[in-house]
Amino acid sequence: MASGRAGALRGLGEWCARHWVVVIVAWLAAVGGVQALDRIYGGDYSDNFTLTDTQSYQGLQVLKEHEPAAGGYSSQIVLHDAERPLTDFGPQMSDTVGGLQQLPHVLSAQNPLTQQAPPPQDEQDGQDGQSEQDVGPLSQDAATAYITVRFDVPPSTLGSSYLDGVDEAVEPLRSAGVEVEYGGPLGDLARPEADDRLSEAIGFGVAILVLLVGFGSVIAAGVPLLTALISVIVGLAGLGLLAAAFTFATVSPTLATMIGLGVGIDYALFLLTRHRQALMDGVDPVRAAGRAAATSGRAVLVSGCTVIIALTGLSVSGIGFIAKLGVAAAVTVVSAVLGALTLVPALLGLIGRNIDRFHVRKPIAEVQEEAGVESGAWHRYAQRVERRPWHFLAGGVAVIAVLAIPLFSIQLGHIDDGADPTSFTDRRAFDLLTDAFGPGSNGPLTVVIDQSSVPAADRSDLASQAQQALADVPGAAVITPLQPTQDGDVLIATAYSAERPQSEVTADLVNRLVGDTLPQAVSGTAAKGYVTGTTAAQVDFLEIVSSKLPYIIAVVVALAFLIILIVFRGVLIAVKAAVLNVLSIGASYGVVVAVFQWGWGGPALGVSGTVPIESYVPMMMFAIIFGLSMDYEIFLVSRVHEAWLRTGDPKASVAHALEITARVITCAALIMFSVFAAFVINDNIVVKMLGLGLAVSVLIDATVVRLLLVPAVMTLLGKAAWQTPHWLDRILPHIDAEGERKG
């Protein structure tokens, strides 16, 4: 079965190389056609998603039912004037609020000059420690105020064009000289549209340099870049069409571009290296392309499937937002695999024997294995690993252990607007609110007590009991007095944390209110308590993601273990792959924590201060890294397996495979590292995290893991690495990672 499939890949490669005109024209037609369809029918990207099983969502539904104007989705428009008090702009304020109320999807807009701020709770019950907090919406010096606008849909779904109406509504205040900044979801809409062209250009530039230095050939350097670019363009257009039917997060195209370029260049490079070695061995171009497709093409197919399986494994989280991020990245991986198996052979057929016609140094592919030429630095290094495997194993583990140390202090959370550049309006709104009303004003928490099931005669006692429970909550700067809705069925208060929204203090406050304070407030009654609002929803999301992460890890590791076991028929090989990949991911987590959470270099990357690790980043990193690491795992181990079957010498096979793959793995890793690292210049901090995390993980995986740990462990395992119980071997399907060995 494996031989037949390898024959099919060989036939596909030779057909594409022989009929290169048809294949290239088909790909160009796909680029134009899918792009045109995307422009006509493609959808938009939005961060609109809800978790209906959370208490924050249930609290929001209670508000919508009993007090629609207080429910919905809120955003703040922050006003500031350092010269004149805002009370001098009464007419302009009224015009602005009136204009906002006329906008589509607006439930209410509150005038800060006419809205009376509720007194702090301590002024009513005599508690100390909260009186210094100004709860707004107008600061005591009247220099800063905010308009709370509530929408019937998440503002992030309205598109950036919606801001045209908002800008028109606030124009009276701006014309009068008042500074107007958009906070929250409106601020997100006002952010500059993501432009990844500079990141792509940097990644491509470094890739060209690495390919020229590593392999010498100018034309050969261009093939992986061209095929990766075309594959990503097609994949992104396909993702746009999917976005017309499904809601994908705004970060999806950037993530898909990052992954697609990285694997696209790698996959093409693997085939190109094998093809050029065949040409140097005297094989004609068409047969060489077929041989590359049957050997390295099979490794590309297996590793690509592994990446896709790892990414789709995110669906185990049960969170549509995260599952769709995995799907978005998988789309460009699919197009990269298709490009490697069809477009690369077609271009190789077009180029023929001219692939090394233009070069900057003597062209190099792998080694002339059949001639027995084994020399050079990599050969000497491979022999050292073979002689002293314990030394290399200890060195690799030590490096991993040091890099992973920060992981033990990881703080998951949601990055607030205070970490954005000051050029963003949401950052300026954040700073104005912090200065005037305290850091907690950027993430107000709405406390909701549903007393609809409580008899009217008992509601007064419930209100007194609840008010007392909310009197002095640790972590809260202010909790305003409970107020009934118009129908009297719900009590509402606003809680302000003593710290900013991304702080652990704020997350602890939400959990304390939900787990302790509100149950105490409604004890002995049929009432139910909730904490809702954007910040509360983010804390609920964090709790769900944290609880799902172990399942994601277990599923991805199990699937990868199974794939390696099926491909290489060695239980210890599969165990080794799973364990070493987990160790390398732990090291990359440690680097991300040190840079962003500890602040070791975060400001140099454009991050303001220290930030928690975005809640879903570790989950995304694990799936992506685990999948990508299989590229190098399969590429290296398949060569070890090939030599083992040919010679029967396990130690020499490891050294030989390391020698002939080290150059390709190193170059591929440098290219993928540069592609990922280039995205740290993106304004989105989550993209920075993913870019740095993926870049570091690739570097660790291709150096410490593939060049130290893997050869050391496999040398120590010897023949035992390839042993599988007979009963297990019989039930496992047969897949040959490198296809046919001859021909």
FIDONU-640301 format. One record per residue (C-alpha): x, y, z negated. Coordinates in steps of 0.1 Angstrom, whole numbers, plus 5000, padded with zeros to 4 digits. Example, Ala and Ser with C-alpha at 12.3 -4.5 7.8 and 13.67 -1.06 7.14 Angstrom:
<sites>
    xx    yy    zz
  5123  4955  4922
  5137  4989  4929
</sites>
This chain:
<sites>
    xx    yy    zz
  5000  5000  5000
  5028  5024  4991
  5047  5016  5023
  5015  5023  5044
  5011  5056  5027
  5047  5065  5032
  5043  5055  5069
  5013  5078  5071
  5034  5107  5057
  5062  5099  5081
  5037  5099  5110
  5022  5132  5098
  5056  5148  5095
  5068  5136  5130
  5035  5146  5146
  5037  5181  5131
  5073  5185  5142
  5065  5173  5177
  5033  5194  5181
  5046  5224  5162
  5027  5248  5185
  4994  5234  5175
  5002  5233  5138
  5016  5268  5136
  4987  5283  5157
  4962  5264  5134
  4979  5279  5103
  4979  5314  5117
  4942  5310  5127
  4935  5298  5091
  4952  5329  5078
  4932  5353  5099
  4899  5333  5096
  4899  5328  5059
  4910  5364  5053
  4882  5377  5075
  4857  5355  5056
  4870  5367  5023
  4866  5403  5033
  4830  5397  5044
  4817  5372  5019
  4844  5371  4991
  4834  5379  4956
  4848  5402  4929
  4867  5392  4898
  4853  5400  4863
  4861  5393  4827
  4824  5387  4820
  4819  5355  4800
  4800  5346  4769
  4802  5318  4743
  4766  5311  4735
  4773  5287  4706
  4790  5314  4685
  4776  5333  4656
  4785  5366  4672
  4764  5358  4703
  4735  5348  4682
  4737  5380  4662
  4737  5399  4695
  4706  5382  4706
  4689  5391  4673
  4698  5428  4679
  4685  5426  4715
  4652  5412  4703
  4646  5436  4674
  4665  5468  4682
  4674  5468  4719
  4690  5503  4717
  4714  5490  4690
  4721  5458  4708
  4736  5453  4742
  4773  5459  4750
  4789  5491  4737
  4818  5512  4748
  4831  5545  4735
  4838  5578  4753
  4863  5597  4731
  4864  5635  4730
  4891  5658  4717
  4899  5694  4716
  4928  5707  4695
  4920  5744  4700
  4882  5747  4694
  4858  5726  4673
  4836  5703  4694
  4806  5718  4677
  4812  5748  4700
  4803  5726  4730
  4767  5718  4721
  4752  5725  4755
  4779  5706  4774
  4775  5677  4750
  4738  5675  4755
  4742  5676  4793
  4768  5649  4791
  4748  5626  4769
  4717  5632  4790
  4736  5623  4822
  4750  5591  4806
  4714  5581  4796
  4703  5583  4832
  4730  5559  4845
  4719  5524  4855
  4721  5497  4828
  4725  5522  4799
  4703  5514  4769
  4714  5544  4749
  4740  5571  4745
  4744  5588  4711
  4752  5625  4707
  4779  5628  4681
  4769  5664  4672
  4733  5655  4663
  4739  5619  4650
  4743  5620  4613
  4771  5599  4600
  4761  5575  4573
  4778  5581  4540
  4805  5556  4530
  4792  5528  4509
  4813  5538  4478
  4795  5572  4476
  4763  5553  4468
  4776  5525  4446
  4806  5541  4429
  4832  5517  4444
  4866  5532  4449
  4890  5527  4477
  4869  5535  4508
  4860  5572  4505
  4890  5584  4526
  4877  5566  4557
  4859  5589  4581
  4833  5567  4600
  4824  5593  4626
  4811  5599  4652
  4825  5634  4645
  4858  5639  4626
  4858  5662  4595
  4878  5688  4614
  4854  5685  4644
  4884  5681  4667
  4876  5645  4677
  4843  5627  4684
  4830  5597  4703
  4799  5589  4722
  4787  5553  4718
  4772  5541  4751
  4753  5508  4750
  4746  5488  4782
  4723  5459  4789
  4751  5441  4807
  4788  5439  4801
  4803  5470  4815
  4832  5450  4830
  4807  5435  4855
  4797  5468  4869
  4828  5474  4890
  4852  5504  4891
  4828  5523  4913
  4804  5526  4883
  4829  5551  4868
  4820  5576  4895
  4786  5581  4877
  4803  5582  4843
  4828  5608  4856
  4800  5629  4869
  4781  5627  4836
  4811  5639  4815
  4821  5666  4839
  4804  5694  4818
  4828  5686  4789
  4859  5682  4811
  4851  5715  4829
  4849  5732  4795
  4885  5720  4787
  4876  5690  4764
  4898  5659  4767
  4876  5630  4777
  4890  5594  4774
  4873  5561  4780
  4877  5533  4754
  4868  5497  4754
  4852  5482  4785
  4849  5515  4803
  4886  5520  4797
  4892  5486  4812
  4873  5496  4843
  4895  5527  4846
  4927  5508  4846
  4948  5509  4878
  4940  5480  4901
  4966  5453  4898
  4992  5454  4926
  5015  5424  4927
  5034  5434  4958
  5064  5448  4940
  5066  5416  4919
  5063  5395  4950
  5090  5415  4968
  5114  5411  4938
  5108  5374  4937
  5113  5370  4974
  5145  5391  4974
  5160  5370  4947
  5149  5338  4964
  5166  5349  4996
  5199  5356  4978
  5197  5322  4959
  5190  5303  4991
  5218  5320  5010
  5244  5314  4983
  5232  5279  4975
  5228  5265  5010
  5245  5290  5033
  5220  5289  5062
  5200  5321  5071
  5172  5303  5089
  5170  5276  5063
  5166  5303  5036
  5136  5318  5055
  5116  5286  5059
  5106  5281  5023
  5097  5318  5019
  5076  5319  5050
  5057  5288  5043
  5051  5298  5006
  5038  5332  5017
  5014  5318  5043
  5002  5292  5019
  4995  5317  4991
  4977  5341  5015
  4954  5312  5026
  4949  5301  4990
  4941  5336  4977
  4915  5341  5004
  4900  5307  4995
  4899  5318  4959
  4881  5350  4969
  4854  5329  4986
  4850  5308  4955
  4846  5340  4935
  4815  5347  4955
  4798  5318  4938
  4816  5316  4905
  4829  5342  4880
  4867  5342  4878
  4887  5364  4854
  4904  5395  4868
  4938  5380  4860
  4930  5350  4883
  4945  5363  4916
  4978  5373  4898
  4980  5339  4881
  4973  5321  4914
  4999  5342  4933
  5025  5335  4906
  5020  5297  4906
  5015  5295  4944
  5047  5313  4953
  5067  5293  4927
  5056  5258  4938
  5053  5267  4974
  5090  5277  4976
  5100  5247  4956
  5081  5222  4977
  5093  5235  5010
  5129  5235  4996
  5127  5199  4986
  5116  5189  5021
  5141  5212  5038
  5170  5198  5018
  5162  5162  5028
  5156  5172  5065
  5190  5191  5068
  5208  5162  5052
  5193  5139  5079
  5203  5163  5106
  5239  5162  5093
  5237  5124  5093
  5229  5126  5131
  5191  5120  5130
  5171  5139  5157
  5150  5168  5143
  5116  5151  5148
  5126  5119  5131
  5144  5140  5104
  5112  5159  5097
  5093  5126  5094
  5119  5111  5071
  5117  5142  5049
  5079  5140  5048
  5080  5103  5039
  5105  5107  5011
  5106  5142  4996
  5071  5148  5009
  5058  5119  4988
  5075  5135  4957
  5058  5168  4966
  5024  5151  4969
  5028  5133  4936
  5041  5163  4917
  5015  5186  4933
  4987  5162  4922
  5003  5162  4887
  5002  5201  4886
  4966  5201  4898
  4956  5175  4872
  4973  5194  4844
  4955  5226  4855
  4921  5211  4858
  4927  5194  4824
  4920  5229  4810
  4883  5220  4815
  4886  5199  4783
  4884  5231  4764
  4848  5234  4773
  4853  5272  4779
  4844  5282  4814
  4867  5312  4813
  4898  5291  4807
  4887  5262  4830
  4883  5286  4859
  4917  5301  4853
  4930  5265  4858
  4910  5261  4890
  4922  5295  4903
  4959  5284  4899
  4951  5249  4913
  4937  5265  4945
  4971  5279  4956
  4989  5247  4945
  4966  5228  4969
  4975  5252  4997
  5012  5250  4988
  5011  5212  4991
  4993  5214  5025
  5018  5239  5037
  5047  5218  5026
  5034  5186  5043
  5023  5202  5076
  5037  5238  5082
  5072  5230  5070
  5076  5200  5094
  5062  5222  5122
  5087  5250  5116
  5115  5224  5114
  5103  5210  5148
  5103  5246  5162
  5138  5253  5149
  5153  5219  5159
  5191  5217  5155
  5194  5255  5153
  5186  5255  5116
  5222  5262  5106
  5230  5283  5137
  5233  5315  5115
  5251  5311  5082
  5270  5330  5056
  5290  5301  5045
  5294  5264  5054
  5259  5249  5053
  5253  5224  5025
  5223  5201  5019
  5229  5172  4995
  5258  5148  5000
  5267  5123  5026
  5255  5093  5006
  5261  5067  5032
  5297  5078  5038
  5303  5076  5000
  5314  5112  4996
  5311  5120  4959
  5332  5149  4948
  5330  5184  4935
  5319  5201  4903
  5285  5183  4900
  5301  5149  4905
  5326  5156  4877
  5298  5170  4855
  5277  5138  4861
  5306  5116  4851
  5310  5136  4819
  5274  5131  4810
  5278  5094  4818
  5308  5091  4795
  5294  5112  4765
  5256  5110  4766
  5253  5115  4729
  5272  5148  4730
  5249  5162  4757
  5218  5149  4740
  5228  5166  4707
  5237  5198  4725
  5203  5199  4744
  5183  5192  4712
  5202  5219  4693
  5194  5245  4720
  5157  5235  4720
  5155  5236  4682
  5170  5271  4680
  5147  5285  4707
  5116  5269  4691
  5122  5285  4656
  5099  5315  4662
  5070  5291  4672
  5064  5283  4635
  5053  5319  4628
  5031  5322  4659
  5000  5345  4654
  4972  5339  4679
  4949  5369  4685
  4935  5393  4710
  4957  5422  4722
  4940  5455  4717
  4942  5487  4738
  4969  5501  4715
  4995  5480  4733
  4988  5495  4767
  5009  5522  4783
  5000  5558  4773
  4991  5564  4810
  4960  5543  4805
  4929  5562  4793
  4919  5533  4770
  4953  5537  4752
  4948  5574  4748
  4912  5568  4735
  4927  5542  4710
  4952  5567  4697
  4927  5595  4693
  4903  5573  4674
  4931  5560  4652
  4943  5594  4643
  4908  5608  4635
  4889  5578  4620
  4915  5551  4612
  4927  5521  4631
  4896  5500  4624
  4874  5525  4643
  4887  5509  4675
  4869  5476  4667
  4838  5483  4647
  4819  5452  4634
  4782  5451  4634
  4767  5433  4604
  4733  5418  4612
  4709  5403  4586
  4679  5387  4602
  4651  5388  4575
  4622  5381  4598
  4615  5348  4579
  4616  5366  4546
  4582  5377  4531
  4577  5415  4530
  4575  5415  4492
  4610  5399  4489
  4628  5421  4514
  4636  5449  4490
  4654  5425  4466
  4672  5410  4496
  4684  5444  4507
  4697  5452  4472
  4714  5418  4469
  4730  5421  4504
  4742  5457  4497
  4759  5446  4465
  4776  5417  4484
  4789  5441  4510
  4801  5466  4483
  4838  5458  4481
  4849  5434  4508
  4887  5429  4510
  4901  5441  4543
  4873  5465  4550
  4880  5502  4550
  4843  5511  4551
  4810  5492  4554
  4781  5516  4560
  4748  5511  4541
  4724  5486  4555
  4696  5502  4576
  4664  5484  4587
  4654  5482  4624
  4622  5499  4635
  4602  5467  4630
  4618  5461  4596
  4628  5425  4605
  4666  5431  4607
  4691  5449  4585
  4721  5465  4603
  4754  5479  4590
  4788  5487  4605
  4820  5474  4590
  4854  5490  4598
  4886  5471  4592
  4915  5486  4574
  4937  5476  4603
  4935  5477  4641
  4915  5450  4660
  4945  5428  4669
  4956  5426  4632
  4953  5394  4612
  4936  5415  4586
  4907  5422  4610
  4904  5385  4619
  4904  5376  4582
  4877  5402  4576
  4854  5387  4602
  4859  5352  4589
  4854  5364  4553
  4822  5382  4562
  4809  5352  4582
  4820  5325  4558
  4817  5340  4523
  4801  5375  4521
  4770  5371  4543
  4761  5337  4529
  4763  5352  4494
  4743  5382  4506
  4713  5361  4518
  4716  5332  4493
  4683  5321  4479
  4664  5335  4509
  4655  5324  4545
  4675  5352  4559
  4706  5347  4582
  4736  5368  4585
  4758  5375  4615
  4788  5396  4625
  4787  5407  4661
  4804  5432  4685
  4834  5429  4708
  4860  5423  4681
  4838  5397  4663
  4833  5379  4696
  4871  5379  4702
  4876  5363  4668
  4851  5336  4675
  4868  5330  4708
  4901  5326  4690
  4887  5301  4666
  4873  5280  4695
  4905  5282  4715
  4926  5272  4685
  4904  5242  4678
  4906  5231  4714
  4943  5234  4719
  4952  5200  4704
  4927  5183  4728
  4942  5201  4758
  4977  5190  4747
  4966  5154  4742
  4948  5151  4776
  4975  5168  4796
  5003  5147  4780
  4983  5115  4784
  4976  5122  4821
  5013  5131  4828
  5024  5099  4809
  5001  5078  4830
  5013  5093  4863
  5050  5088  4855
  5042  5053  4843
  5024  5045  4876
  5051  5060  4898
  5082  5047  4881
  5069  5015  4863
  5089  5023  4832
  5072  5028  4798
  5102  5044  4782
  5106  5067  4813
  5071  5079  4808
  5076  5084  4770
  5108  5103  4777
  5091  5126  4802
  5062  5134  4778
  5084  5140  4747
  5110  5162  4765
  5084  5183  4782
  5067  5190  4749
  5100  5200  4734
  5108  5224  4763
  5074  5239  4760
  5079  5245  4723
  5111  5263  4731
  5094  5286  4757
  5067  5293  4731
  5094  5303  4707
  5109  5328  4732
  5074  5344  4739
  5068  5348  4701
  5102  5364  4696
  5098  5389  4724
  5061  5399  4719
  5052  5391  4683
  5086  5398  4668
  5093  5427  4692
  5127  5414  4703
  5126  5431  4737
  5089  5437  4740
  5093  5475  4743
  5118  5470  4771
  5091  5452  4790
  5066  5480  4785
  5048  5467  4755
  5040  5493  4728
  5050  5478  4695
  5045  5442  4685
  5014  5422  4696
  4999  5388  4687
  5001  5360  4713
  4969  5362  4734
  4947  5334  4722
  4945  5315  4755
  4981  5320  4766
  4995  5289  4749
  4968  5268  4764
  4974  5281  4799
  5012  5279  4795
  5010  5243  4783
  4990  5231  4813
  5010  5251  4839
  5044  5243  4824
  5037  5206  4819
  5025  5204  4855
  5054  5223  4870
  5080  5204  4849
  5069  5173  4868
  5084  5188  4900
  5119  5184  4887
  5111  5153  4867
  5099  5134  4898
  5126  5148  4921
  5154  5138  4897
  5140  5105  4884
  5129  5093  4918
  5165  5096  4930
  5177  5077  4899
  5151  5051  4907
  5162  5049  4943
  5198  5044  4933
  5189  5019  4906
  5169  4997  4931
  5199  4999  4955
  5228  4993  4931
  5213  4978  4899
  5237  5000  4879
  5215  5022  4856
  5243  5045  4843
  5259  5051  4877
  5225  5057  4892
  5218  5085  4868
  5252  5101  4875
  5247  5097  4913
  5211  5112  4912
  5223  5141  4890
  5251  5149  4915
  5229  5150  4946
  5199  5168  4930
  5216  5193  4907
  5222  5219  4934
  5186  5217  4947
  5171  5217  4912
  5193  5247  4901
  5184  5267  4932
  5147  5258  4930
  5146  5268  4893
  5164  5301  4899
  5139  5309  4926
  5109  5300  4905
  5124  5318  4875
  5128  5350  4896
  5092  5347  4910
  5077  5344  4875
  5101  5369  4858
  5092  5395  4884
  5057  5396  4870
  5068  5410  4837
  5066  5445  4854
  5028  5440  4856
  5009  5465  4834
  4987  5436  4821
  5003  5423  4789
  4988  5389  4793
  5004  5387  4827
  5037  5398  4812
  5034  5370  4786
  5026  5344  4812
  5054  5356  4835
  5080  5356  4808
  5068  5323  4793
  5068  5305  4826
  5101  5319  4837
  5118  5309  4805
  5102  5275  4806
  5114  5268  4841
  5149  5279  4831
  5149  5256  4801
  5134  5228  4820
  5158  5229  4849
  5189  5234  4827
  5186  5221  4792
  5161  5193  4800
  5169  5182  4835
  5207  5186  4833
  5213  5177  4797
  5185  5158  4780
  5171  5137  4809
  5204  5123  4822
  5217  5117  4786
  5185  5099  4775
  5184  5078  4807
  5220  5069  4804
  5214  5057  4768
  5183  5038  4778
  5200  5019  4806
  5180  4990  4821
  5154  4993  4793
  5141  5025  4810
  5127  5006  4839
  5110  4978  4820
  5072  4974  4820
  5053  4945  4805
  5041  4921  4832
  5005  4924  4821
  5007  4962  4824
  5025  4961  4857
  4998  4940  4872
  4969  4964  4864
  4987  4996  4873
  4983  5009  4909
  5015  5011  4930
  5026  5046  4941
  5061  5052  4956
  5074  5086  4946
  5100  5087  4974
  5083  5066  5001
  5103  5046  5025
  5140  5044  5019
  5150  5036  5054
  5143  5047  5089
</sites>
